[in-house]
Amino acid sequence: MSTAADMENEVRRLISEGNLRDAAIACDQLNQAHPESVSGWATASDLAMRVGEPAIAAQAADRAQPR
């Protein structure tokens, strides 16, 4: 299994290449594999805003808050 950091780096690479569809898939995989990763949820929020999904971004941002 990949680390959360490795998976997040892949998501960010895909975003930087403009491949938002694959980035969203990779980000979902990241957050399923590492639901405790605050950074992963913050990345999901950023990605959701980039694709015009503010409700999903808000949910992800809420999950990004340290508990």
TARA-V243237 format. One record per pair of residues at least 12 apart in sequence whose ideal C-beta (glycine too) atoms are under 10 Angstrom apart, sorted by the first residue. I is the first residue (numbers start at 1). J is the second residue. If there is no record, write none. Layout:
i: <I | I>
j: <J | J>
This chain:
i: <1 | 1 | 2 | 2 | 2 | 2 | 3 | 3 | 3 | 4 | 4 | 4 | 4 | 4 | 4 | 4 | 4 | 4 | 4 | 5 | 5 | 5 | 5 | 5 | 6 | 7 | 7 | 7 | 7 | 7 | 7 | 7 | 7 | 7 | 7 | 8 | 8 | 8 | 8 | 8 | 8 | 8 | 8 | 8 | 8 | 8 | 9 | 9 | 10 | 10 | 10 | 10 | 10 | 10 | 11 | 11 | 11 | 11 | 11 | 11 | 11 | 11 | 11 | 11 | 11 | 11 | 11 | 11 | 12 | 12 | 12 | 12 | 12 | 13 | 14 | 14 | 14 | 15 | 15 | 15 | 15 | 15 | 18 | 20 | 20 | 20 | 21 | 23 | 23 | 23 | 23 | 23 | 24 | 24 | 24 | 24 | 24 | 24 | 24 | 26 | 26 | 27 | 27 | 27 | 27 | 27 | 27 | 27 | 27 | 27 | 28 | 28 | 28 | 30 | 30 | 31 | 31 | 31 | 31 | 35 | 36 | 36 | 36 | 37 | 37 | 38 | 38 | 38 | 38 | 38 | 39 | 40 | 40 | 40 | 41 | 41 | 41 | 41 | 41 | 41 | 41 | 42 | 42 | 42 | 42 | 42 | 43 | 43 | 44 | 44 | 44 | 44 | 44 | 44 | 44 | 45 | 45 | 45 | 45 | 45 | 45 | 45 | 45 | 46 | 46 | 46 | 47 | 48 | 48 | 49>
j: <33 | 34 | 29 | 30 | 33 | 34 | 33 | 34 | 37 | 30 | 31 | 33 | 34 | 35 | 36 | 37 | 38 | 39 | 40 | 30 | 34 | 37 | 39 | 40 | 30 | 26 | 27 | 29 | 30 | 31 | 33 | 34 | 37 | 40 | 43 | 26 | 27 | 30 | 31 | 34 | 37 | 39 | 40 | 42 | 43 | 44 | 26 | 30 | 22 | 23 | 26 | 27 | 29 | 30 | 23 | 24 | 25 | 26 | 27 | 28 | 29 | 30 | 31 | 40 | 43 | 44 | 46 | 47 | 26 | 27 | 43 | 46 | 47 | 26 | 26 | 27 | 47 | 27 | 43 | 46 | 47 | 50 | 50 | 47 | 50 | 51 | 51 | 43 | 44 | 47 | 50 | 51 | 44 | 47 | 48 | 50 | 51 | 53 | 56 | 43 | 47 | 40 | 41 | 43 | 44 | 45 | 46 | 47 | 48 | 60 | 40 | 44 | 47 | 43 | 44 | 43 | 44 | 60 | 63 | 63 | 63 | 66 | 67 | 63 | 64 | 63 | 64 | 65 | 66 | 67 | 64 | 60 | 63 | 64 | 59 | 60 | 61 | 62 | 63 | 64 | 65 | 60 | 61 | 63 | 64 | 65 | 60 | 64 | 56 | 57 | 59 | 60 | 61 | 63 | 64 | 57 | 58 | 59 | 60 | 61 | 62 | 63 | 64 | 60 | 61 | 64 | 60 | 60 | 61 | 61>
